[in-house]
């Protein structure tokens, strides 16, 4: 099915390029009202100067809405118009930017792709609702853009793109009282919400960042339906229930300091604040659903000073793993409410060696055999051969799992067991079957942590100390930790060489703990 849509999309783009529909001078609209919603970080700096992905650009006298000099994602961000909701955006400045886009939109290429239309449409509507202004020229342009979107639904990409299309068409259907838009939205959302929100509340792309992004969009749609006239009662209930489930998952996996695990494609500074999302849900009357982590393969253990997040799930979704990494049986550890052993995160979406490296096995806290990948990540957003994971045992203190990512090439199965006790974690790696030359366990530390080797051979890393049994070689190297798009910070990493088995003991650093106790006292 997806292949068919890919072919149809390419034919459509090649022979039937996007053109704005004839603009209705007087489209019927419902002047909606919305409850307060979260704002956005500052990205419109002043006049024609913007900053996205930590890259600033000054357009001078005239904004080029088609500008791709900083890559496609930067161009997309420019066209989303999220800056309309930054704290210092006044009504007149927002209207001026919208009208500048409208004057130039007939020459637009990036901005008239379905995904930016979807996000821009919601942001324009939210801006007009917040200020209770509905200028005829902007409403007419918006209606025309939605007519383009309705003919360019991203069935060829699916995933979060398709869900965004459906949620945006819901906004259009309510605002314009358009049964056609509503029918499309209903068809997409009834199917995609059932598939994309797993039973344990996870968004099925298994990226905490995209989970937060999609949760905010669902809450915006519930805000729309809860506070305005419509005929979609069943869909309102479905969106409310999906939001409650996603809030429940977010509460399960976020750390006590409010952070989320930066696994798969997750980028610092590019997603809504989890605490603000939960407050937004509460304002809307969405009651967080109590969920147990299950289908996602993610697990969280909390004991003493330690919070341990484990990834024992599949690459997903199977047909669209664009944001997946080769990270099976990796983990993230927080100690004393601070990140200790962490995921590298990502600094770019551009197709490059950096992109492939950040998605690769060696950039995660798992085991690499002979320099191979557990799952073949390539092409920026593609995955070929992939590891299959299976949880074999779990209870309140133990999780045992395995994956077969090395079986085809080396005949090896990787088993990993985590045992959690108060202020101690024991991780046992076992390699069964096959042949290989070199096995390396990876541990990545946060840049704020200094990793030192003690006289007795233990590694001391601020709030934790680590020792290994059956290690052949232990070395500390440097790696580039992604602090945001196009930003990295040097940090320490341990690479531990072993043969068939390795036991890693992570303990509370009593010296650090006593210092913290003294401070608290």
Residue pairs with C-beta under 8 A, 6 or more apart in sequence:
2 155
2 156
2 158
2 319
2 320
5 155
5 156
6 156
8 156
9 154
9 155
9 156
12 152
18 112
18 113
18 148
18 152
19 148
20 105
20 106
20 112
20 144
20 145
20 147
20 148
21 144
21 147
21 148
22 144
23 140
23 141
23 143
23 144
24 140
24 143
24 144
25 136
25 140
26 136
27 139
27 140
27 143
27 176
28 176
28 177
29 134
29 139
29 175
29 176
29 177
30 174
30 175
30 176
30 177
30 228
30 229
31 129
31 132
31 134
32 125
32 129
32 174
32 175
32 224
32 227
32 228
33 129
33 132
33 227
33 228
34 126
34 129
34 130
34 220
34 223
34 224
34 227
35 223
35 226
35 227
35 283
35 284
36 283
37 85
37 126
37 130
37 219
37 220
37 223
37 280
38 85
38 216
38 272
38 273
38 276
38 277
38 280
39 85
39 86
39 87
40 82
40 83
40 84
40 85
40 86
41 86
41 269
42 51
42 83
42 86
42 87
42 88
43 50
43 51
43 52
43 77
43 82
43 83
43 86
44 50
44 83
44 86
44 89
44 93
44 97
45 51
45 56
48 58
48 59
48 60
48 61
48 62
48 63
49 56
49 57
49 58
49 59
50 56
50 57
50 59
50 78
50 83
51 57
52 70
52 73
52 74
52 77
52 78
53 70
53 71
53 73
53 74
53 77
53 484
53 485
53 486
54 269
54 484
54 485
54 486
54 487
55 70
55 74
55 485
55 486
57 67
57 69
57 70
57 74
59 67
62 100
63 78
63 97
63 100
63 101
63 104
65 78
65 79
65 101
65 104
65 105
65 108
65 110
65 111
66 75
66 107
66 108
66 109
66 110
66 111
67 74
67 75
67 78
68 74
68 75
68 110
71 349
71 350
72 110
73 349
73 350
73 485
75 110
76 110
76 113
76 115
76 116
78 110
79 101
79 108
79 110
79 111
79 116
79 120
80 116
80 119
80 120
80 123
81 97
81 98
81 101
81 119
81 120
81 123
81 124
81 127
82 119
82 123
83 89
83 97
84 94
84 97
84 98
84 123
84 124
84 126
84 127
85 123
85 126
85 127
85 130
91 131
91 133
94 127
94 131
95 133
95 135
95 138
98 124
98 127
98 138
99 137
99 138
101 108
101 111
102 137
102 138
102 141
105 111
105 112
105 141
105 145
110 116
111 117
111 120
112 145
112 148
113 152
114 148
114 149
114 152
114 153
114 154
114 161
114 165
115 154
115 161
115 164
115 165
117 145
117 146
117 148
117 149
117 152
117 168
118 149
118 164
118 165
118 167
118 168
118 169
119 164
119 168
120 145
121 142
121 145
121 146
121 149
121 168
121 171
121 172
122 167
122 168
122 171
122 217
122 220
124 138
124 142
125 142
125 171
125 175
126 220
128 134
128 135
128 138
128 139
142 172
142 175
143 172
143 176
146 168
146 169
146 172
146 176
146 178
146 181
149 165
149 168
149 169
149 172
150 169
150 180
150 181
150 184
153 162
153 165
153 184
153 188
154 161
154 162
154 165
155 162
157 320
158 319
158 320
159 196
159 205
159 317
159 320
159 322
160 196
160 203
160 205
160 210
160 213
160 214
162 188
162 192
163 188
163 189
163 192
163 193
163 196
163 214
163 217
164 217
165 188
166 184
166 185
166 187
166 188
166 189
166 192
167 185
167 189
167 217
167 218
167 220
167 221
169 181
169 182
169 184
169 185
169 188
170 181
170 182
170 185
170 189
170 221
170 224
170 225
170 232
170 235
171 221
171 224
172 178
172 181
172 185
173 179
173 180
173 181
173 182
173 183
173 184
173 185
173 230
173 232
174 182
174 224
174 225
174 228
174 230
174 232
182 230
182 231
182 232
185 235
186 232
186 235
189 235
189 238
189 239
190 235
190 238
193 238
193 239
193 242
195 204
196 203
196 204
196 205
196 214
197 203
197 204
197 242
197 245
197 246
198 204
198 294
198 295
198 296
199 294
199 295
200 249
200 291
200 292
200 293
200 294
200 295
200 296
201 245
201 246
201 247
201 248
201 249
201 250
201 252
201 289
201 291
202 211
202 246
202 249
202 295
202 296
202 298
203 210
203 211
203 214
203 215
203 246
204 316
204 317
205 211
205 264
205 316
205 317
205 320
205 322
205 323
205 324
206 263
206 264
206 296
206 297
206 298
206 313
206 316
206 323
206 324
207 263
207 264
207 265
207 266
207 323
208 253
208 260
208 261
208 262
208 263
208 264
208 266
208 271
209 260
209 262
209 265
209 266
209 267
209 270
209 271
210 265
210 271
210 323
211 246
211 249
211 250
212 250
212 260
212 271
212 272
212 274
212 277
213 271
213 272
214 246
215 243
215 246
215 247
215 250
215 272
215 277
216 272
216 277
216 280
218 239
218 242
218 243
218 246
219 243
219 277
219 280
219 281
219 284
219 286
221 239
222 236
222 239
222 240
222 243
222 284
222 286
223 284
225 232
225 235
225 236
225 239
226 236
226 240
226 284
226 285
230 236
240 286
241 289
243 281
243 286
244 281
244 286
244 287
244 288
244 289
245 289
245 291
247 277
247 278
247 281
247 286
247 288
247 289
248 288
248 289
248 290
248 291
249 291
249 293
249 296
250 260
250 274
250 277
250 278
251 278
251 288
252 291
252 292
252 293
252 300
253 260
253 261
253 293
253 298
253 300
253 309
254 260
254 274
255 261
255 307
255 309
255 334
255 337
255 339
256 302
256 307
256 334
256 337
257 334
257 337
257 338
258 273
258 274
258 275
259 334
259 339
260 266
260 271
260 274
261 298
261 309
261 332
261 343
262 268
262 332
262 342
262 343
262 345
263 309
263 311
263 325
263 327
263 330
263 332
263 343
264 323
264 324
264 325
264 327
265 322
265 323
265 324
265 325
265 346
265 349
266 343
266 345
266 346
267 345
267 346
267 347
267 482
267 484
267 485
268 345
268 482
268 483
268 484
269 484
269 485
270 484
270 485
278 288
281 288
293 299
293 300
296 313
297 311
297 312
297 313
297 314
297 389
297 391
298 309
298 310
298 311
298 312
298 313
299 309
299 310
299 312
299 394
299 399
300 307
300 308
300 309
300 310
301 307
301 308
301 310
301 397
301 399
301 418
301 420
302 308
303 397
303 420
303 421
303 422
303 423
304 422
304 423
304 508
305 335
305 336
305 423
305 463
305 508
305 513
306 333
306 334
306 335
306 420
306 423
306 424
306 425
306 506
306 508
307 333
307 334
307 335
308 331
308 332
308 333
308 418
308 420
308 425
309 331
309 332
309 333
310 329
310 330
310 331
310 399
310 418
311 327
311 328
311 329
311 330
311 331
312 328
312 329
312 389
312 391
312 399
312 401
313 328
313 389
314 386
314 388
314 389
315 321
315 324
315 328
315 375
315 383
315 386
315 387
316 324
321 382
321 383
321 386
322 381
322 382
323 381
324 359
324 375
324 377
324 383
325 358
325 359
325 360
325 363
325 364
325 377
326 359
326 360
326 361
326 364
326 373
326 374
326 375
326 376
326 377
326 383
326 387
326 405
327 343
327 361
327 363
327 364
327 366
327 374
328 366
328 374
328 375
328 387
328 389
328 403
328 405
329 366
329 367
329 389
329 401
329 402
329 403
329 414
329 416
330 343
330 364
330 365
330 366
331 341
331 365
331 418
331 427
332 339
332 341
332 342
332 343
332 365
333 340
333 341
333 342
333 425
333 464
333 506
334 340
335 462
335 463
335 464
335 508
336 463
336 512
336 513
336 516
338 446
338 448
338 462
338 463
339 446
339 448
340 445
340 446
340 449
340 461
340 462
340 463
340 464
341 365
341 443
341 444
341 445
341 446
341 464
341 506
342 444
342 445
342 446
342 481
343 364
343 365
343 444
344 358
344 363
344 364
344 444
344 479
344 480
344 481
344 482
345 358
345 481
345 482
345 483
346 355
346 358
346 359
346 482
346 485
347 354
347 358
347 480
347 482
347 483
347 484
347 485
347 486
347 487
347 488
348 354
348 355
348 358
348 485
348 486
349 355
349 380
349 381
349 485
350 380
351 379
351 380
352 380
355 380
356 377
356 378
356 380
357 363
358 482
359 377
360 373
360 377
361 368
361 372
361 373
361 374
361 375
362 368
362 371
362 440
362 442
363 442
363 444
363 479
364 442
364 444
365 442
365 443
365 444
366 374
366 414
366 416
366 441
366 442
367 414
367 416
367 429
367 431
367 439
367 440
367 441
367 442
368 439
368 440
368 442
369 406
369 410
369 412
369 414
369 431
369 436
369 438
369 439
369 440
370 410
370 436
370 437
370 438
371 438
372 406
372 409
372 410
373 405
374 386
374 387
374 403
374 405
374 406
374 414
375 383
375 384
375 385
375 386
375 387
375 405
376 383
376 384
376 385
376 386
377 383
377 384
378 384
385 408
386 405
387 403
387 404
387 405
388 403
388 404
388 405
389 401
389 402
389 403
390 401
390 402
390 403
391 399
391 400
391 401
392 400
392 401
392 402
392 415
393 399
393 400
393 417
394 400
397 419
397 420
397 421
398 417
398 418
398 419
398 420
399 417
399 418
400 415
400 416
400 417
400 418
401 415
401 416
401 417
402 413
402 414
402 415
402 416
403 413
403 414
404 413
405 414
406 412
406 413
406 414
406 434
406 436
407 413
407 433
407 434
410 434
410 435
410 436
411 433
411 434
411 435
412 431
412 432
412 433
412 434
412 435
412 436
413 431
413 432
413 433
413 434
414 429
414 430
414 431
415 428
415 429
415 430
415 431
415 432
416 427
416 428
416 429
416 430
417 426
417 427
417 428
417 430
418 425
418 426
418 427
419 425
419 426
419 427
419 428
423 507
423 508
423 513
424 505
424 506
424 507
424 508
425 505
425 506
426 503
426 504
426 505
426 506
427 503
427 504
427 505
427 506
428 501
428 502
428 503
428 504
429 441
429 498
429 501
429 502
429 503
429 504
430 500
430 501
431 439
431 499
431 500
431 501
432 500
438 497
439 497
439 498
439 499
439 500
439 502
440 495
440 496
440 497
440 498
441 495
441 496
441 498
441 502
441 504
442 493
442 494
442 495
442 496
443 466
443 493
443 494
443 496
443 504
444 479
444 481
444 491
444 493
445 451
445 461
445 491
445 492
445 493
445 494
446 481
446 491
447 481
447 483
447 489
447 490
447 491
448 462
449 461
449 462
449 491
449 492
450 461
450 462
450 492
451 459
451 460
451 461
451 476
451 492
451 494
452 459
452 460
452 461
453 459
453 460
453 474
453 476
454 460
454 465
457 467
458 465
458 466
458 467
459 465
459 466
459 467
459 474
459 476
459 494
460 466
460 509
461 492
461 509
462 509
462 512
463 508
463 509
463 512
463 513
463 516
464 506
464 507
464 508
464 509
465 506
465 507
465 508
465 509
466 494
466 504
466 505
466 506
466 507
467 504
467 505
467 507
468 474
468 496
468 498
468 502
468 503
468 504
468 505
469 502
469 503
469 505
470 498
470 499
470 501
470 502
470 503
471 496
471 497
471 498
471 502
472 497
472 498
472 499
473 496
473 497
474 494
474 495
474 496
474 497
475 494
475 495
476 492
476 493
476 494
476 495
477 492
477 493
477 494
477 495
478 490
478 491
478 492
478 493
479 490
479 491
479 492
479 493
480 488
480 489
480 490
480 491
481 488
481 489
481 490
481 491
482 488
483 489
496 502
496 504
